Amino acid sequence: MVQDDDGAFAPEDAPPSSGFLDDGKNTIGSQLASRLREAIISGELQAGSKINLDKARKTFNVSLSPLREGLARLISDGLVEFEDNRGYRVSAISLANLEEITTLREEFEVFALRESMRLGDVEWEGNVMRALHRLNRTERDAARPETLERWEELHREYHLTLISGCGKPILLHFCRLLLNLNDRYRRVFLTRTSGDRNVSQEHSEIAQGAVARDLDYACDMLRQHIHRTGTNLRNHLSTKGIL
């Protein structure tokens, strides 16, 4: 999938693919939402770019109904915007947006971790350590994009596993949404650098503190981890002239 000169969807040389089937569990609309979400988060679809419904429909070989359903889901996630007489557009990025996301992650995610340490069982502890092990054993090399994709997948799994024991579905929903919004910024940053600090050590310290039920330590480490990431991303955006 590529974008044409006006930033809208345009199919590549290959013919349209019809890889979406309603299997009774995931509608075509939800599958489209997942595909588009990944394209936006990864930067494949650039921030602020127009989404042309007719070109998108031909690219994915689907009707307008499931396409609109998928886009509606992304609007609720904050990744797509709709304006009367202008249509759909990938949500823009900005320093103010990043700062708000970072602040909310520090509050919601840290609270979810505290609740997970309070309520999580032995299975939760094991899941946290397994997620940590998978993440720390995965290479992240800016020169090899395929390693970034795998690392991002496991990084997301790690953060969601940390808070999975909180027992609060609404809270988890907000945390997932914030992670999606934050990933848009971090992935652009990681395509240019493999990181400027020992992130593996930070992840280990957070996980070890969590399973030890050291509430204040683990929560403080997670808050610092999120804040430092936000600062790095903010500095990166500033050098690119993004306000």
ABEGO torsion letter per residue (X at the ends): XBBBAAGBBBBBABBBBBABBBAGABBAAAAAAAAAAAAAAAGABBBGBBBBAAAAAAAAGBBAAAAAAAAAAAAAAGABBBBBGAEBBBBBBBAAAAAAAAAAAAAAAAAAAAAAAAABBAAAAAAAAAAAAAAAABBBBAABAAAAAAAAAAAAAAAAAAAAAAGBAAAAAAAAAAAAAAAAAAAAAAAABAEABBAAAAAAAAAAAAAAGBAAAAAAAAAAAAAAAAAAAAAAAAAAGBX
